[in-house]
Each structure stands twice: as C-alpha cells, then as structure tokens.
Amino acid sequence: MTRYHARAALLLFGMLYLTACSGSDPQGSRPVSVIVLVPDGGGVAHWTLAQFAAEAMGEELAVREMPVAGLVHTRGWDHEVTGSAAAATALATGTRTFVGAVGVGPDILPRTSSLQVAHERGWATGLVTTAWVTDATPAAFSAHVPDRSQMVEIFRQMTDLPVDVILGGGQSIFQRAFVQDSMDLRPGIEESYDYVESPEDLTRAAGGGGARVLGLFAPGSMPRVSARTPSLVEMTGAALQILERDPDGFFLLVENEGVDTEFHANAERHIVEAEMLDLDAAVRVALDFREEHPGTLVLVVADHETGGVTLSNDDNRDIVLGYSTGYHTAAFVPLFAVGPGAERFGGILDNDEVGRILKELVGAAP
C-alpha cells in the first residue's frame, strides 16, 4: 500500500467513524425512549424505489436524515432464508430461532424481548401495525409461542402483559368462532383498555388522558395505504401522544406489513412505492418527536427482504421493476439509526446482534 493509499484509507475510516458517532447523544449514553420502525420485507431495492418516488415529488426520504446506517444479515437458527416470525424474534429478543417461532428460542423456551425489558423497567409500551396486531412482528416483541398461528394465545399474552397501546387490524379476534375455547374476549378487554374501532375514536382516546388504548380498525390486516384509515402516520402519532405521558419513558414498535404483502404479490411499482413512502412518513413522525425529545433512539430495520427485487432498465434508461420470487430472500436489509446508542448499529450486523444491542440499550437506560 502506498503512502497515498494509506492516508486515503485512514481518512475514509475517520469519516465513517465520525458519521457513526454523530448518531449518538453528546455523552454517547443511553436512550430514555425507543421507537423501532419496521418496513416488513423492505430491502435495499425497496428503499431505492422509495428514493426515486420521493424525488419525483420533490421530497427527501426521512431516513436520509438518520446519520447511522448499516446492513443486517437475516438468516435464522437452522435456515438461510428466514420467515417473519423467526426474523422478528431475532430482532426482538436477540435470539435466532426456527421458522414460525414467536418469542422463543430453538429450545422452545421463552426469550425476553426489548419491549418486555422496557415494561419491567416501568416504561410504557406500544405496538402499531398495519397487519393483525397478533401478526409475527408485534407478536415477537410481546408473546412467546412455538407457532405464530396461535393468535388467540398471542393476543392474551399481549394484553396480559399488558402492552399499553395496541393499534392495527384484527377485529376478528373477538369473534366467538375464532376463539378455540369459545370464550368471548371482548368484555374483559374493554374493562382493561379504551377500545376503539374508528379514527375519530382513536383521536378521542389519544387526547383523553387514558393510559391504555386498544384500536382494531379492520377484521384482519388493514387495507392498502390508499384505503387505510386511520393511516400509519395517524396511528403512530396517536401512540406517541399516549406513551409520552409516562415520565419514565416508553418503547414503541411501528410496522408497515403492507410492504411485505405487496412485494409478496409482486405488485406494480406505484403500489410498492406507496407502501415504502408510508413507512417513511411514520419515520418522519418519529424524527419530529425526537427533535423535541433528544433522548429518544429511533431505529429503522426490516426483518427480511421480500420479492428478490431487481431494478433493471429499459431503452430509455428508466427503471424496470422485476421480481425473482414471490417469497423472502436471504439478502441483507438496510438499517438506519439516530439517537443515544445509535452508533452501535453501524456496519454489518447479524439480526440477533441487533436484538441484543437493542435489549442492552433499553436495559441499561437511566
């Protein structure tokens, strides 16, 4: 290596180091609140499409303001191409596991999640998703079952913890035919939560001073972003409005399952771009909150890549969106972070390593 190349390498290393460190607070210490946002299935190509869509509107992606970036290796415990439950469990608990497992390790024993650590510390907790609230990602942060299909048990564990704010789809969980033991869950839930099913009632509940809110806005998963109401942005804002009342801090998970759904379906470009931009708009809400509360760590990370997306070109050098599969792939996924402890997420990390760092930051918080 020549002296010139050595100096260039040192300069590059210094720039990357400073970039990573700029994501932390002045003391490089610990968060007092944490917001994790998940574009389910969102890989590098997905964010590339979102960037082009934002440029076409004369806008910038919110994630570009997050100074720490990295890549995440998404493999599971005994498999290379992972599923949502195993991938979410790695991010939530710091443990890789088998396909279909939620919040348990390969030995089927429960593993504590970062959300549960936050609860044990006295923080408020929240789950926001466009899927069933019992779907793989929110379930991995709040429940422990060997099979993600055990949705009633997941719901019971989630509300027994209890998670303070739960927003998304899944009204059918209350249907007698859906509950295996024929017990009607709804009366008991309504005693513990301010239960809402409309955007107007969510606004009322968020401003009403109550500590626990359960909002279910569709029988199953919520529809596409064009028909979704309340929007992911509105649910995220309402959750923050409720959770920030806790003086001890909070942990909030926000997921757009629509990204995964539409890429599984190999949907057209404008549809998948809309779902990515919807997640980025929720990131904007989180970053705006952090502006007023700088002790907040904001982390954006996918569980896996969906679709095997390719971005080739036509004769005019415009993007041609292609898919190599209707399922997941083993591709790395991007990670973005800002706030206290963010510098620990830079570089290439395993998914369970991301989960362990997150748990450590929550557990060590002041």
C-alpha atoms as a printed R data frame, in Angstrom:
    type eleno elety resid chain resno       x       y       z
1   ATOM     1    CA   MET     A     1   0.000   0.000   0.000
2   ATOM     2    CA   THR     A     2   1.419   3.398  -0.964
3   ATOM     3    CA   ARG     A     3   1.602   6.291   1.478
4   ATOM     4    CA   TYR     A     4  -1.190   7.986  -0.506
5   ATOM     5    CA   HIS     A     5  -3.479   4.960  -0.267
6   ATOM     6    CA   ALA     A     6  -2.747   4.581   3.441
7   ATOM     7    CA   ARG     A     7  -3.693   8.203   4.092
8   ATOM     8    CA   ALA     A     8  -6.845   7.819   1.999
9   ATOM     9    CA   ALA     A     9  -7.858   4.708   3.937
10  ATOM    10    CA   LEU     A    10  -7.311   6.474   7.255
11  ATOM    11    CA   LEU     A    11  -9.329   9.472   6.071
12  ATOM    12    CA   LEU     A    12 -12.199   7.228   4.962
13  ATOM    13    CA   PHE     A    13 -12.145   5.365   8.270
14  ATOM    14    CA   GLY     A    14 -12.219   8.652  10.159
15  ATOM    15    CA   MET     A    15 -15.172   9.918   8.144
16  ATOM    16    CA   LEU     A    16 -17.138   6.704   8.738
17  ATOM    17    CA   TYR     A    17 -16.320   6.817  12.450
18  ATOM    18    CA   LEU     A    18 -17.466  10.404  12.798
19  ATOM    19    CA   THR     A    19 -20.623   9.640  10.837
20  ATOM    20    CA   ALA     A    20 -21.454   6.775  13.174
21  ATOM    21    CA   CYS     A    21 -20.737   8.760  16.302
22  ATOM    22    CA   SER     A    22 -22.858  11.669  15.136
23  ATOM    23    CA   GLY     A    23 -25.925   9.471  15.651
24  ATOM    24    CA   SER     A    24 -25.420   9.381  19.416
25  ATOM    25    CA   ASP     A    25 -26.198  11.946  22.073
26  ATOM    26    CA   PRO     A    26 -23.362  14.174  23.352
27  ATOM    27    CA   GLN     A    27 -22.440  11.673  26.046
28  ATOM    28    CA   GLY     A    28 -22.859   8.670  23.745
29  ATOM    29    CA   SER     A    29 -25.056   7.273  26.509
30  ATOM    30    CA   ARG     A    30 -28.460   5.632  26.746
31  ATOM    31    CA   PRO     A    31 -31.938   6.333  25.421
32  ATOM    32    CA   VAL     A    32 -34.827   7.370  27.628
33  ATOM    33    CA   SER     A    33 -37.322   6.215  24.998
34  ATOM    34    CA   VAL     A    34 -37.069   3.950  21.940
35  ATOM    35    CA   ILE     A    35 -39.001   3.900  18.654
36  ATOM    36    CA   VAL     A    36 -38.407   0.938  16.312
37  ATOM    37    CA   LEU     A    37 -39.922   1.101  12.823
38  ATOM    38    CA   VAL     A    38 -40.108  -1.980  10.593
39  ATOM    39    CA   PRO     A    39 -40.769  -1.941   6.836
40  ATOM    40    CA   ASP     A    40 -41.605  -5.646   6.803
41  ATOM    41    CA   GLY     A    41 -39.776  -7.197   3.850
42  ATOM    42    CA   GLY     A    42 -38.007  -3.951   2.934
43  ATOM    43    CA   GLY     A    43 -34.585  -4.421   1.333
44  ATOM    44    CA   VAL     A    44 -32.091  -2.163  -0.431
45  ATOM    45    CA   ALA     A    45 -34.019  -2.136  -3.714
46  ATOM    46    CA   HIS     A    46 -37.223  -1.271  -1.848
47  ATOM    47    CA   TRP     A    47 -35.615   1.829  -0.366
48  ATOM    48    CA   THR     A    48 -34.147   2.677  -3.776
49  ATOM    49    CA   LEU     A    49 -37.661   2.710  -5.244
50  ATOM    50    CA   ALA     A    50 -38.810   4.898  -2.373
51  ATOM    51    CA   GLN     A    51 -35.983   7.347  -3.064
52  ATOM    52    CA   PHE     A    52 -36.962   7.690  -6.742
53  ATOM    53    CA   ALA     A    53 -40.613   8.164  -5.746
54  ATOM    54    CA   ALA     A    54 -39.679  10.863  -3.253
55  ATOM    55    CA   GLU     A    55 -37.510  12.642  -5.826
56  ATOM    56    CA   ALA     A    56 -40.405  12.621  -8.299
57  ATOM    57    CA   MET     A    57 -42.439  14.557  -5.728
58  ATOM    58    CA   GLY     A    58 -39.596  16.950  -4.954
59  ATOM    59    CA   GLU     A    59 -39.137  15.478  -1.490
60  ATOM    60    CA   GLU     A    60 -36.477  13.657   0.505
61  ATOM    61    CA   LEU     A    61 -36.777  10.442   2.468
62  ATOM    62    CA   ALA     A    62 -36.854  10.889   6.231
63  ATOM    63    CA   VAL     A    63 -34.390   8.024   6.718
64  ATOM    64    CA   ARG     A    64 -31.738  10.047   4.876
65  ATOM    65    CA   GLU     A    65 -31.582  12.312   7.936
66  ATOM    66    CA   MET     A    66 -30.524   9.387  10.117
67  ATOM    67    CA   PRO     A    67 -26.716   9.511  10.337
68  ATOM    68    CA   VAL     A    68 -26.023   5.869  11.199
69  ATOM    69    CA   ALA     A    69 -26.614   3.208   8.551
70  ATOM    70    CA   GLY     A    70 -25.856  -0.471   8.324
71  ATOM    71    CA   LEU     A    71 -26.803  -3.796   6.804
72  ATOM    72    CA   VAL     A    72 -28.405  -6.749   8.576
73  ATOM    73    CA   HIS     A    73 -27.795 -10.439   7.870
74  ATOM    74    CA   THR     A    74 -31.226 -12.051   8.234
75  ATOM    75    CA   ARG     A    75 -30.621 -15.812   8.434
76  ATOM    76    CA   GLY     A    76 -32.359 -17.923  11.068
77  ATOM    77    CA   TRP     A    77 -31.165 -20.529  13.553
78  ATOM    78    CA   ASP     A    78 -31.427 -23.542  11.231
79  ATOM    79    CA   HIS     A    79 -32.201 -21.925   7.873
80  ATOM    80    CA   GLU     A    80 -30.700 -19.406   5.455
81  ATOM    81    CA   VAL     A    81 -33.875 -17.834   4.038
82  ATOM    82    CA   THR     A    82 -35.901 -16.798   7.050
83  ATOM    83    CA   GLY     A    83 -39.571 -16.282   7.847
84  ATOM    84    CA   SER     A    84 -41.182 -13.278   9.511
85  ATOM    85    CA   ALA     A    85 -41.677 -14.903  12.922
86  ATOM    86    CA   ALA     A    86 -38.098 -16.132  13.263
87  ATOM    87    CA   ALA     A    87 -36.682 -12.886  11.881
88  ATOM    88    CA   ALA     A    88 -38.794 -10.724  14.179
89  ATOM    89    CA   THR     A    89 -37.843 -12.898  17.158
90  ATOM    90    CA   ALA     A    90 -34.152 -12.297  16.421
91  ATOM    91    CA   LEU     A    91 -34.707  -8.521  16.322
92  ATOM    92    CA   ALA     A    92 -36.946  -8.552  19.394
93  ATOM    93    CA   THR     A    93 -35.065 -10.928  21.679
94  ATOM    94    CA   GLY     A    94 -31.529 -11.253  20.331
95  ATOM    95    CA   THR     A    95 -32.009 -14.983  19.687
96  ATOM    96    CA   ARG     A    96 -32.173 -16.745  16.335
97  ATOM    97    CA   THR     A    97 -34.823 -19.438  16.185
98  ATOM    98    CA   PHE     A    98 -36.751 -21.787  13.885
99  ATOM    99    CA   VAL     A    99 -39.331 -20.828  11.262
100 ATOM   100    CA   GLY     A   100 -42.721 -19.996  12.765
101 ATOM   101    CA   ALA     A   101 -41.453 -19.453  16.306
102 ATOM   102    CA   VAL     A   102 -42.517 -16.311  18.147
103 ATOM   103    CA   GLY     A   103 -40.517 -15.067  21.131
104 ATOM   104    CA   VAL     A   104 -38.976 -18.473  21.884
105 ATOM   105    CA   GLY     A   105 -35.553 -19.946  21.210
106 ATOM   106    CA   PRO     A   106 -34.665 -23.194  19.425
107 ATOM   107    CA   ASP     A   107 -35.394 -24.985  22.726
108 ATOM   108    CA   ILE     A   108 -38.961 -23.537  22.717
109 ATOM   109    CA   LEU     A   109 -38.195 -21.677  25.945
110 ATOM   110    CA   PRO     A   110 -39.308 -18.020  26.170
111 ATOM   111    CA   ARG     A   111 -36.809 -15.279  25.404
112 ATOM   112    CA   THR     A   112 -37.340 -11.811  26.851
113 ATOM   113    CA   SER     A   113 -37.834  -9.071  24.262
114 ATOM   114    CA   SER     A   114 -36.684  -5.460  24.370
115 ATOM   115    CA   LEU     A   115 -40.313  -4.378  24.782
116 ATOM   116    CA   GLN     A   116 -40.652  -6.643  27.815
117 ATOM   117    CA   VAL     A   117 -37.407  -5.283  29.256
118 ATOM   118    CA   ALA     A   118 -38.884  -1.811  28.856
119 ATOM   119    CA   HIS     A   119 -42.064  -2.922  30.635
120 ATOM   120    CA   GLU     A   120 -40.023  -4.371  33.504
121 ATOM   121    CA   ARG     A   121 -38.250  -1.032  33.835
122 ATOM   122    CA   GLY     A   122 -41.569   0.744  34.230
123 ATOM   123    CA   TRP     A   123 -41.698   2.200  30.713
124 ATOM   124    CA   ALA     A   124 -44.932   2.459  28.784
125 ATOM   125    CA   THR     A   125 -45.074   0.171  25.740
126 ATOM   126    CA   GLY     A   126 -46.814   0.261  22.381
127 ATOM   127    CA   LEU     A   127 -47.351  -1.788  19.225
128 ATOM   128    CA   VAL     A   128 -48.563  -0.272  15.945
129 ATOM   129    CA   THR     A   129 -49.005  -2.334  12.779
130 ATOM   130    CA   THR     A   130 -50.998  -2.408   9.563
131 ATOM   131    CA   ALA     A   131 -51.360  -6.203   9.968
132 ATOM   132    CA   TRP     A   132 -53.292  -8.162  12.568
133 ATOM   133    CA   VAL     A   133 -51.958  -6.938  15.908
134 ATOM   134    CA   THR     A   134 -51.174 -10.609  16.584
135 ATOM   135    CA   ASP     A   135 -49.058 -10.956  13.433
136 ATOM   136    CA   ALA     A   136 -45.446 -12.156  13.580
137 ATOM   137    CA   THR     A   137 -43.617  -8.885  14.191
138 ATOM   138    CA   PRO     A   138 -45.720  -7.415  17.023
139 ATOM   139    CA   ALA     A   139 -46.126 -10.914  18.467
140 ATOM   140    CA   ALA     A   140 -42.369 -11.486  18.691
141 ATOM   141    CA   PHE     A   141 -41.985  -8.380  20.850
142 ATOM   142    CA   SER     A   142 -44.812  -9.275  23.243
143 ATOM   143    CA   ALA     A   143 -45.517 -13.031  23.352
144 ATOM   144    CA   HIS     A   144 -43.939 -16.499  23.485
145 ATOM   145    CA   VAL     A   145 -45.405 -19.350  21.419
146 ATOM   146    CA   PRO     A   146 -43.805 -22.021  19.218
147 ATOM   147    CA   ASP     A   147 -46.206 -21.364  16.345
148 ATOM   148    CA   ARG     A   148 -47.220 -17.935  15.041
149 ATOM   149    CA   SER     A   149 -50.677 -19.305  14.161
150 ATOM   150    CA   GLN     A   150 -51.591 -19.332  17.877
151 ATOM   151    CA   MET     A   151 -53.111 -15.882  17.504
152 ATOM   152    CA   VAL     A   152 -55.568 -16.047  20.413
153 ATOM   153    CA   GLU     A   153 -52.813 -17.038  22.825
154 ATOM   154    CA   ILE     A   154 -50.599 -14.285  21.408
155 ATOM   155    CA   PHE     A   155 -53.394 -11.774  21.979
156 ATOM   156    CA   ARG     A   156 -53.910 -12.957  25.546
157 ATOM   157    CA   GLN     A   157 -50.215 -12.650  26.380
158 ATOM   158    CA   MET     A   158 -50.030  -9.246  24.713
159 ATOM   159    CA   THR     A   159 -52.938  -7.849  26.714
160 ATOM   160    CA   ASP     A   160 -51.996  -9.656  29.933
161 ATOM   161    CA   LEU     A   161 -48.511  -8.077  29.969
162 ATOM   162    CA   PRO     A   162 -50.127  -5.567  29.317
163 ATOM   163    CA   VAL     A   163 -48.877  -3.656  26.281
164 ATOM   164    CA   ASP     A   164 -50.302  -0.179  26.880
165 ATOM   165    CA   VAL     A   165 -51.093   0.853  23.303
166 ATOM   166    CA   ILE     A   166 -52.043  -1.700  20.621
167 ATOM   167    CA   LEU     A   167 -53.159  -0.379  17.223
168 ATOM   168    CA   GLY     A   168 -53.759  -2.205  13.940
169 ATOM   169    CA   GLY     A   169 -56.053  -4.812  12.423
170 ATOM   170    CA   GLY     A   170 -57.651  -7.926  13.885
171 ATOM   171    CA   GLN     A   171 -61.245  -7.279  14.967
172 ATOM   172    CA   SER     A   172 -61.990 -10.928  14.135
173 ATOM   173    CA   ILE     A   173 -60.045 -11.965  17.225
174 ATOM   174    CA   PHE     A   174 -63.239 -11.153  19.130
175 ATOM   175    CA   GLN     A   175 -65.483 -13.414  17.059
176 ATOM   176    CA   ARG     A   176 -66.670 -16.426  19.016
177 ATOM   177    CA   ALA     A   177 -65.986 -18.758  16.085
178 ATOM   178    CA   PHE     A   178 -62.349 -17.616  16.028
179 ATOM   179    CA   VAL     A   179 -61.677 -18.364  19.683
180 ATOM   180    CA   GLN     A   180 -60.899 -22.035  20.118
181 ATOM   181    CA   ASP     A   181 -62.290 -22.303  23.649
182 ATOM   182    CA   SER     A   182 -65.465 -20.350  22.759
183 ATOM   183    CA   MET     A   183 -64.724 -17.646  25.318
184 ATOM   184    CA   ASP     A   184 -65.707 -14.118  24.413
185 ATOM   185    CA   LEU     A   185 -62.606 -11.982  24.886
186 ATOM   186    CA   ARG     A   186 -64.136  -8.580  24.223
187 ATOM   187    CA   PRO     A   187 -65.853  -7.798  27.577
188 ATOM   188    CA   GLY     A   188 -62.677  -8.426  29.546
189 ATOM   189    CA   ILE     A   189 -60.571  -6.376  27.155
190 ATOM   190    CA   GLU     A   190 -62.971  -3.452  27.336
191 ATOM   191    CA   GLU     A   191 -62.536  -3.422  31.119
192 ATOM   192    CA   SER     A   192 -58.761  -3.057  30.739
193 ATOM   193    CA   TYR     A   193 -58.498  -0.863  27.627
194 ATOM   194    CA   ASP     A   194 -60.186   2.067  25.987
195 ATOM   195    CA   TYR     A   195 -61.265   0.017  22.959
196 ATOM   196    CA   VAL     A   196 -61.754   1.883  19.663
197 ATOM   197    CA   GLU     A   197 -62.584   0.907  16.080
198 ATOM   198    CA   SER     A   198 -62.610   4.244  14.215
199 ATOM   199    CA   PRO     A   199 -60.137   7.072  13.522
200 ATOM   200    CA   GLU     A   200 -62.406   9.515  15.358
201 ATOM   201    CA   ASP     A   201 -62.481   7.349  18.470
202 ATOM   202    CA   LEU     A   202 -58.695   6.944  18.286
203 ATOM   203    CA   THR     A   203 -58.270  10.717  18.260
204 ATOM   204    CA   ARG     A   204 -60.591  10.973  21.262
205 ATOM   205    CA   ALA     A   205 -58.762   8.218  23.146
206 ATOM   206    CA   ALA     A   206 -55.340   9.712  22.408
207 ATOM   207    CA   GLY     A   207 -56.399  13.072  23.775
208 ATOM   208    CA   GLY     A   208 -58.406  11.732  26.660
209 ATOM   209    CA   GLY     A   209 -55.628  11.018  29.109
210 ATOM   210    CA   GLY     A   210 -56.128   7.248  29.342
211 ATOM   211    CA   ALA     A   211 -53.065   5.058  29.778
212 ATOM   212    CA   ARG     A   212 -54.186   2.029  27.747
213 ATOM   213    CA   VAL     A   213 -55.748   2.018  24.296
214 ATOM   214    CA   LEU     A   214 -56.597  -0.903  22.020
215 ATOM   215    CA   GLY     A   215 -57.572   0.080  18.487
216 ATOM   216    CA   LEU     A   216 -58.593  -2.540  15.926
217 ATOM   217    CA   PHE     A   217 -59.564  -0.987  12.607
218 ATOM   218    CA   ALA     A   218 -60.164  -3.941  10.256
219 ATOM   219    CA   PRO     A   219 -61.390  -7.537  10.547
220 ATOM   220    CA   GLY     A   220 -57.930  -8.806   9.580
221 ATOM   221    CA   SER     A   221 -54.994  -6.895   8.165
222 ATOM   222    CA   MET     A   222 -55.642  -3.280   7.240
223 ATOM   223    CA   PRO     A   223 -56.016  -2.447   3.514
224 ATOM   224    CA   ARG     A   224 -53.527  -0.792   1.185
225 ATOM   225    CA   VAL     A   225 -52.261   2.651   2.069
226 ATOM   226    CA   SER     A   226 -54.718   4.314  -0.346
227 ATOM   227    CA   ALA     A   227 -57.661   2.905   1.630
228 ATOM   228    CA   ARG     A   228 -56.097   2.604   5.085
229 ATOM   229    CA   THR     A   229 -57.824   4.503   7.857
230 ATOM   230    CA   PRO     A   230 -56.536   5.548  10.227
231 ATOM   231    CA   SER     A   231 -53.235   5.900   8.409
232 ATOM   232    CA   LEU     A   232 -49.966   4.568   9.754
233 ATOM   233    CA   VAL     A   233 -48.929   8.167  10.395
234 ATOM   234    CA   GLU     A   234 -52.086   8.809  12.412
235 ATOM   235    CA   MET     A   235 -51.657   5.625  14.447
236 ATOM   236    CA   THR     A   236 -48.002   6.440  15.125
237 ATOM   237    CA   GLY     A   237 -48.847   9.982  16.205
238 ATOM   238    CA   ALA     A   238 -51.646   8.786  18.488
239 ATOM   239    CA   ALA     A   239 -49.411   6.145  20.068
240 ATOM   240    CA   LEU     A   240 -46.703   8.718  20.786
241 ATOM   241    CA   GLN     A   241 -49.271  11.113  22.241
242 ATOM   242    CA   ILE     A   242 -50.362   8.435  24.714
243 ATOM   243    CA   LEU     A   243 -46.986   6.915  25.530
244 ATOM   244    CA   GLU     A   244 -45.146  10.177  26.148
245 ATOM   245    CA   ARG     A   245 -47.355  10.766  29.203
246 ATOM   246    CA   ASP     A   246 -45.274   8.204  31.062
247 ATOM   247    CA   PRO     A   247 -42.455  10.148  32.744
248 ATOM   248    CA   ASP     A   248 -40.285   7.036  32.936
249 ATOM   249    CA   GLY     A   249 -40.056   6.581  29.161
250 ATOM   250    CA   PHE     A   250 -41.536   4.259  26.547
251 ATOM   251    CA   PHE     A   251 -40.847   1.622  23.898
252 ATOM   252    CA   LEU     A   252 -42.820   1.766  20.659
253 ATOM   253    CA   LEU     A   253 -42.763  -0.656  17.723
254 ATOM   254    CA   VAL     A   254 -44.249   0.544  14.417
255 ATOM   255    CA   GLU     A   255 -44.628  -1.822  11.448
256 ATOM   256    CA   ASN     A   256 -45.913  -1.475   7.897
257 ATOM   257    CA   GLU     A   257 -46.851  -5.015   6.915
258 ATOM   258    CA   GLY     A   258 -48.145  -3.665   3.606
259 ATOM   259    CA   VAL     A   259 -44.572  -3.570   2.283
260 ATOM   260    CA   ASP     A   260 -44.259  -7.335   2.712
261 ATOM   261    CA   THR     A   261 -47.770  -8.042   1.424
262 ATOM   262    CA   GLU     A   262 -47.382  -6.088  -1.804
263 ATOM   263    CA   PHE     A   263 -43.912  -7.401  -2.600
264 ATOM   264    CA   HIS     A   264 -45.136 -10.964  -1.962
265 ATOM   265    CA   ALA     A   265 -47.794 -10.201  -4.578
266 ATOM   266    CA   ASN     A   266 -45.156  -8.788  -6.977
267 ATOM   267    CA   ALA     A   267 -47.263  -5.632  -7.174
268 ATOM   268    CA   GLU     A   268 -46.778  -2.771  -9.612
269 ATOM   269    CA   ARG     A   269 -44.216  -0.093  -8.948
270 ATOM   270    CA   HIS     A   270 -46.560   2.678  -7.794
271 ATOM   271    CA   ILE     A   271 -48.206   0.349  -5.261
272 ATOM   272    CA   VAL     A   272 -44.975  -0.800  -3.613
273 ATOM   273    CA   GLU     A   273 -43.560   2.728  -3.662
274 ATOM   274    CA   ALA     A   274 -46.639   3.964  -1.815
275 ATOM   275    CA   GLU     A   275 -46.148   1.407   0.968
276 ATOM   276    CA   MET     A   276 -42.474   2.303   1.387
277 ATOM   277    CA   LEU     A   277 -43.281   6.013   1.476
278 ATOM   278    CA   ASP     A   278 -45.976   5.304   4.058
279 ATOM   279    CA   LEU     A   279 -43.407   3.749   6.377
280 ATOM   280    CA   ASP     A   280 -41.012   6.626   5.734
281 ATOM   281    CA   ALA     A   281 -43.781   9.079   6.643
282 ATOM   282    CA   ALA     A   282 -44.074   7.308  10.002
283 ATOM   283    CA   VAL     A   283 -40.301   7.661  10.355
284 ATOM   284    CA   ARG     A   284 -40.791  11.403   9.850
285 ATOM   285    CA   VAL     A   285 -43.260  11.435  12.759
286 ATOM   286    CA   ALA     A   286 -40.696   9.639  14.925
287 ATOM   287    CA   LEU     A   287 -37.902  12.036  13.942
288 ATOM   288    CA   ASP     A   288 -40.083  15.061  14.618
289 ATOM   289    CA   PHE     A   289 -40.804  13.635  18.073
290 ATOM   290    CA   ARG     A   290 -37.087  13.111  18.624
291 ATOM   291    CA   GLU     A   291 -36.416  16.750  17.762
292 ATOM   292    CA   GLU     A   292 -38.375  17.695  20.882
293 ATOM   293    CA   HIS     A   293 -37.136  14.714  22.913
294 ATOM   294    CA   PRO     A   294 -33.440  14.194  22.003
295 ATOM   295    CA   GLY     A   295 -33.091  11.313  24.453
296 ATOM   296    CA   THR     A   296 -35.114   9.161  22.045
297 ATOM   297    CA   LEU     A   297 -33.438   6.419  19.993
298 ATOM   298    CA   VAL     A   298 -35.054   5.863  16.582
299 ATOM   299    CA   LEU     A   299 -34.206   2.633  14.772
300 ATOM   300    CA   VAL     A   300 -35.474   1.601  11.313
301 ATOM   301    CA   VAL     A   301 -34.829  -2.008  10.295
302 ATOM   302    CA   ALA     A   302 -36.558  -4.708   8.235
303 ATOM   303    CA   ASP     A   303 -36.920  -8.315   9.271
304 ATOM   304    CA   HIS     A   304 -36.019  -9.705   5.821
305 ATOM   305    CA   GLU     A   305 -36.199  -8.913   2.092
306 ATOM   306    CA   THR     A   306 -39.272  -9.919   0.113
307 ATOM   307    CA   GLY     A   307 -39.594 -10.402  -3.627
308 ATOM   308    CA   GLY     A   308 -35.988 -10.688  -4.746
309 ATOM   309    CA   VAL     A   309 -36.451  -7.243  -6.269
310 ATOM   310    CA   THR     A   310 -34.390  -6.235  -9.296
311 ATOM   311    CA   LEU     A   311 -34.139  -2.738 -10.776
312 ATOM   312    CA   SER     A   312 -33.007  -3.084 -14.381
313 ATOM   313    CA   ASN     A   313 -33.525  -0.578 -17.210
314 ATOM   314    CA   ASP     A   314 -35.497  -0.134 -20.419
315 ATOM   315    CA   ASP     A   315 -34.332   1.530 -23.652
316 ATOM   316    CA   ASN     A   316 -34.790   4.965 -22.045
317 ATOM   317    CA   ARG     A   317 -32.677   4.005 -19.032
318 ATOM   318    CA   ASP     A   318 -35.741   4.119 -16.802
319 ATOM   319    CA   ILE     A   319 -36.262   1.552 -14.058
320 ATOM   320    CA   VAL     A   320 -37.900  -1.748 -14.863
321 ATOM   321    CA   LEU     A   321 -39.118  -3.330 -11.629
322 ATOM   322    CA   GLY     A   322 -38.578  -7.079 -11.589
323 ATOM   323    CA   TYR     A   323 -39.103  -9.894  -9.114
324 ATOM   324    CA   SER     A   324 -37.198 -13.146  -8.777
325 ATOM   325    CA   THR     A   325 -39.645 -14.675  -6.284
326 ATOM   326    CA   GLY     A   326 -42.938 -14.181  -4.507
327 ATOM   327    CA   TYR     A   327 -41.331 -15.123  -1.222
328 ATOM   328    CA   HIS     A   328 -38.485 -13.982   1.018
329 ATOM   329    CA   THR     A   329 -34.796 -13.967   0.119
330 ATOM   330    CA   ALA     A   330 -31.549 -14.121   2.080
331 ATOM   331    CA   ALA     A   331 -30.451 -10.626   1.013
332 ATOM   332    CA   PHE     A   332 -29.101  -8.152   3.566
333 ATOM   333    CA   VAL     A   333 -31.569  -5.437   4.629
334 ATOM   334    CA   PRO     A   334 -30.766  -1.809   5.470
335 ATOM   335    CA   LEU     A   335 -30.763  -0.348   8.957
336 ATOM   336    CA   PHE     A   336 -30.920   3.335   9.936
337 ATOM   337    CA   ALA     A   337 -30.488   4.814  13.417
338 ATOM   338    CA   VAL     A   338 -30.256   8.107  15.273
339 ATOM   339    CA   GLY     A   339 -30.139   8.990  18.944
340 ATOM   340    CA   PRO     A   340 -28.432   7.709  22.092
341 ATOM   341    CA   GLY     A   341 -26.669   4.434  21.346
342 ATOM   342    CA   ALA     A   342 -27.251   4.682  17.584
343 ATOM   343    CA   GLU     A   343 -23.555   4.349  16.785
344 ATOM   344    CA   ARG     A   344 -23.687   0.723  17.935
345 ATOM   345    CA   PHE     A   345 -25.865  -0.188  14.945
346 ATOM   346    CA   GLY     A   346 -23.447   0.879  12.206
347 ATOM   347    CA   GLY     A   347 -21.805  -1.603   9.826
348 ATOM   348    CA   ILE     A   348 -22.858  -5.152   9.015
349 ATOM   349    CA   LEU     A   349 -24.676  -6.898  11.869
350 ATOM   350    CA   ASP     A   350 -26.443 -10.208  12.365
351 ATOM   351    CA   ASN     A   351 -30.143  -9.853  13.132
352 ATOM   352    CA   ASP     A   352 -29.779 -11.392  16.582
353 ATOM   353    CA   GLU     A   353 -26.921  -8.984  17.281
354 ATOM   354    CA   VAL     A   354 -29.279  -6.082  16.536
355 ATOM   355    CA   GLY     A   355 -31.728  -7.575  19.017
356 ATOM   356    CA   ARG     A   356 -29.112  -7.952  21.747
357 ATOM   357    CA   ILE     A   357 -27.875  -4.386  21.323
358 ATOM   358    CA   LEU     A   358 -31.424  -3.094  21.499
359 ATOM   359    CA   LYS     A   359 -32.112  -5.034  24.693
360 ATOM   360    CA   GLU     A   360 -28.880  -3.819  26.252
361 ATOM   361    CA   LEU     A   361 -29.697  -0.193  25.477
362 ATOM   362    CA   VAL     A   362 -33.199  -0.485  26.937
363 ATOM   363    CA   GLY     A   363 -31.999  -2.422  29.958
364 ATOM   364    CA   ALA     A   364 -29.165  -0.005  30.685
365 ATOM   365    CA   ALA     A   365 -31.259   3.123  30.240
366 ATOM   366    CA   PRO     A   366 -31.179   5.577  33.136
